[in-house]
Amino acid sequence: MDLETFQDIVRILALAGYATRFLGLLATGLGVGWLVISVLKNPGMTWQTRIAVVFVFAAITAMGVRYLTSGALGGFGLGVGVGLLFWGLRQDEYEYVEEEVEE
């Protein structure tokens, strides 16, 4: 096996790695988008939980901007955008159950 064949194999494996990273962060972005929307739309969640989820989402996004490659960050952004739009526009019915405290 000569050097050119080896370099072609390395290029193919690098391309497969880039595609896997993009698809993995696309799925991760969908999950994060669903989590944020489901917590924000649920009336049973406290305001502390909602603020914590927004701060964690902002921290994940900031770390992604700092440490991810442009293709991976694009996959994450696309996944988050689709997740927020898809689950944000749905009309889910949440039941708010108020618990009674017995003394």
Protein Blocks (a to p, Z undefined) as FASTA:
>chain_A
ZZklmmmmmmmmmmmmmmmmmmmmmmmmmmmmmmmmmmmmpmkbcfklmmmmmmmmmmmm
mmmmmmmcfklmmmmmmmmmmmmmmmmmpccddddddddddZZ
